């Protein structure tokens, strides 16, 4: 069986090479037309609770873009311990250009 397959490949090598070249060119053309979608709403159904929360966030704050919002709710914000933790968090955030790699979470 393998011998017959080998002989067939040798016999029709130009046809197979033409088919391989044409399919590579065709797939390369289709690949150049591929687009990536970064929209959250298309990945999650519109009635999903996470999507509803996201839409409310966008209504309140506008587009999410490249914005990081940190909220702190405490009566002791200006105490030395809490304030120093907040300053440390701020300094750690400045070290990162891509916030998706951020792994610094602190309880304030």
C-alpha positions as a Markdown table, in Angstrom:
| # | Residue | x | y | z |
|---|---|---|---|---|
| 1 | Unk | 0.0 | 0.0 | 0.0 |
| 2 | Unk | 2.7 | 2.5 | 1.0 |
| 3 | Unk | 4.6 | 1.7 | -2.2 |
| 4 | Unk | 1.6 | 2.5 | -4.4 |
| 5 | Unk | 1.0 | 5.7 | -2.5 |
| 6 | Unk | 4.7 | 6.7 | -3.0 |
| 7 | Unk | 4.5 | 5.9 | -6.7 |
| 8 | Unk | 1.3 | 7.9 | -7.0 |
| 9 | Unk | 2.9 | 10.9 | -5.3 |
| 10 | Unk | 5.9 | 10.8 | -7.6 |
| 11 | Unk | 3.8 | 10.3 | -10.7 |
| 12 | Unk | 1.5 | 13.2 | -9.9 |
| 13 | Unk | 4.0 | 15.5 | -8.1 |
| 14 | Unk | 3.4 | 18.5 | -10.3 |
| 15 | Unk | -0.4 | 18.3 | -9.9 |
| 16 | Unk | 0.0 | 17.8 | -6.2 |
| 17 | Unk | 2.5 | 20.7 | -6.0 |
| 18 | Unk | 0.1 | 22.9 | -7.9 |
| 19 | Unk | -2.8 | 22.0 | -5.6 |
| 20 | Unk | -0.7 | 22.6 | -2.5 |
| 21 | Unk | 0.5 | 26.0 | -3.8 |
| 22 | Unk | -3.0 | 27.1 | -4.8 |
| 23 | Unk | -4.6 | 26.0 | -1.5 |
| 24 | Unk | -1.8 | 27.8 | 0.4 |
| 25 | Unk | -2.4 | 31.0 | -1.6 |
| 26 | Unk | -6.1 | 30.7 | -1.1 |
| 27 | Unk | -5.8 | 30.1 | 2.7 |
| 28 | Unk | -3.3 | 32.9 | 2.9 |
| 29 | Unk | -5.7 | 35.3 | 1.2 |
| 30 | Unk | -8.6 | 34.3 | 3.5 |
| 31 | Unk | -6.2 | 34.6 | 6.5 |
| 32 | Unk | -5.4 | 38.2 | 5.5 |
| 33 | Unk | -9.1 | 39.0 | 5.7 |
| 34 | Unk | -9.5 | 37.7 | 9.2 |
| 35 | Unk | -10.5 | 40.2 | 11.9 |
| 36 | Unk | -10.5 | 40.1 | 15.6 |
| 37 | Unk | -13.5 | 41.2 | 17.7 |
| 38 | Unk | -12.9 | 42.8 | 21.0 |
| 39 | Unk | -16.5 | 43.5 | 21.9 |
| 40 | Unk | -17.6 | 42.0 | 25.2 |
| 41 | Unk | -21.3 | 42.2 | 24.3 |
| 42 | Unk | -21.0 | 39.7 | 21.4 |
| 43 | Unk | -19.5 | 37.0 | 23.6 |
| 44 | Unk | -22.1 | 37.2 | 26.3 |
| 45 | Unk | -25.9 | 37.1 | 25.8 |
| 46 | Unk | -27.6 | 40.5 | 26.3 |
| 47 | Unk | -29.8 | 39.2 | 29.1 |
| 48 | Unk | -26.9 | 37.8 | 31.1 |
| 49 | Unk | -26.5 | 39.5 | 34.5 |
| 50 | Unk | -22.8 | 40.3 | 33.8 |
| 51 | Unk | -23.7 | 42.0 | 30.5 |
| 52 | Unk | -26.5 | 44.0 | 32.2 |
| 53 | Unk | -24.0 | 45.2 | 34.8 |
| 54 | Unk | -21.5 | 46.1 | 32.1 |
| 55 | Unk | -24.1 | 48.1 | 30.2 |
| 56 | Unk | -25.0 | 50.0 | 33.4 |
| 57 | Unk | -21.4 | 50.7 | 33.9 |
| 58 | Unk | -21.0 | 52.1 | 30.4 |
| 59 | Unk | -24.1 | 54.3 | 30.9 |
| 60 | Unk | -22.8 | 55.7 | 34.1 |
| 61 | Unk | -19.1 | 56.2 | 33.2 |
| 62 | Unk | -19.0 | 56.2 | 29.4 |
| 63 | Unk | -16.8 | 53.9 | 27.3 |
| 64 | Unk | -14.5 | 51.6 | 29.3 |
| 65 | Unk | -11.5 | 52.3 | 27.1 |
| 66 | Unk | -8.1 | 52.5 | 28.9 |
| 67 | Unk | -9.4 | 53.6 | 32.3 |
| 68 | Unk | -8.8 | 52.2 | 35.7 |
| 69 | Unk | -11.0 | 53.4 | 38.5 |
| 70 | Unk | -10.1 | 52.6 | 42.1 |
| 71 | Unk | -12.6 | 53.4 | 44.7 |
| 72 | Unk | -11.9 | 53.5 | 48.4 |
| 73 | Unk | -14.6 | 53.7 | 51.0 |
| 74 | Unk | -13.4 | 54.1 | 54.5 |
| 75 | Unk | -13.7 | 56.7 | 57.3 |
| 76 | Unk | -10.0 | 56.2 | 58.1 |
| 77 | Unk | -8.5 | 57.0 | 54.6 |
| 78 | Unk | -6.1 | 59.6 | 56.0 |
| 79 | Unk | -4.9 | 57.3 | 58.8 |
| 80 | Unk | -1.2 | 56.4 | 58.3 |
| 81 | Unk | -1.8 | 52.7 | 57.7 |
| 82 | Unk | -4.6 | 53.0 | 55.1 |
| 83 | Unk | -3.0 | 56.0 | 53.4 |
| 84 | Unk | 0.4 | 54.3 | 53.0 |
| 85 | Unk | -1.4 | 51.2 | 51.6 |
| 86 | Unk | -3.1 | 53.4 | 49.0 |
| 87 | Unk | 0.2 | 55.1 | 48.1 |
| 88 | Unk | 1.8 | 51.7 | 47.7 |
| 89 | Unk | -1.0 | 50.5 | 45.4 |
| 90 | Unk | -0.7 | 53.7 | 43.3 |
| 91 | Unk | 3.1 | 53.2 | 43.0 |
| 92 | Unk | 2.6 | 49.5 | 42.0 |
| 93 | Unk | 0.1 | 50.5 | 39.3 |
| 94 | Unk | 2.5 | 53.0 | 37.8 |
| 95 | Unk | 5.0 | 50.1 | 37.2 |
| 96 | Unk | 2.6 | 48.4 | 34.7 |
| 97 | Unk | 1.8 | 49.5 | 31.2 |
| 98 | Unk | -0.7 | 46.6 | 30.6 |
| 99 | Unk | -3.1 | 46.4 | 33.4 |
| 100 | Unk | -4.3 | 42.9 | 32.5 |
| 101 | Unk | -1.0 | 41.6 | 33.9 |
| 102 | Unk | -1.7 | 43.4 | 37.2 |
| 103 | Unk | -1.7 | 41.0 | 40.1 |
| 104 | Unk | -1.5 | 43.4 | 42.9 |
| 105 | Unk | -4.7 | 43.4 | 45.0 |
| 106 | Unk | -4.7 | 44.9 | 48.4 |
| 107 | Unk | -7.4 | 45.1 | 51.0 |
| 108 | Unk | -7.7 | 48.6 | 52.2 |
